[in-house]
Amino acid sequence: MSIDPLIDRLSADLRPVRRRTPLRDAALLLLLGAVEMAGFAGMGTMRPDLSAAMALPSFWWKAISLALIALVGGGAAILSLSPIRSPRRGVRAAVMLVLATLAAGWLVDAARAGGASLGQRLDPVHGIICATKIVLLSLPAVAAFGLLMRRGAPTDRRGSAAAAGMAAAAWGALVFMLACPFDDPLYVAVWYLLGGGVTALAARLVLPPLTRW
């Protein structure tokens, strides 16, 4: 018995699908990031002392570290959308980068002057607000990675979600730092890590079930 009629019926309504490429996915994410950053800056939330802050080593430590984590995590997530690529190596690289960032922050902190108390440096009231805003600013990136995962064919959805969560968290923190008036490395290490950790964990738990294919 020929199965050709069955195949014809099953494929009758199929339409050509545009082939996805890592470069196109990266371009879409960069466009989304640029729109979010421009919108955030346009709301008048930029810190008024930004020019003075850019002269501080802690500001550039914060900016460069977050950008690198976003790039490494995002690159791992995008590449893992192919069924022949695993995100595990990229996730490990992103984790090592986070640890290296914390170590570099300790060196920056050791070089700074000041004798403020631990409570003053951490400022829990503003710290919790800071961590919350980082989570909120990470949500568009998490959603974008989720859509890309739906369109792609990741074989390790948990690993892809972990990489996406780390990239989204770093991006949300990178956007928020334009408004954050705190450059103390200890403050950044505690509250940025808290906000980023919540985002990464949420993406790791939520994205795999939502992107099942």
Secondary structure, 3 states (H helix, E strand, C coil): CCCHHHHHHHHCCCCCCCCCCHHHHHHHHHHHHHHHHHHHHHCCCCCCCHHHHCCCHHHHHHHHHHHHHHHHHHHHHHHCCCCCCCCHHHHHHHHHHHHHHHHHHHHHHHHCCCCCCHHHHHCHHHHHHHHHHHHHHHHHHHHHHHHHHHHCCCCCHHHHHHHHHHHHHHHHHHHHCCCCCCCCHHHHHHHHHHHHHHHHHHHHHHHHHHCCC
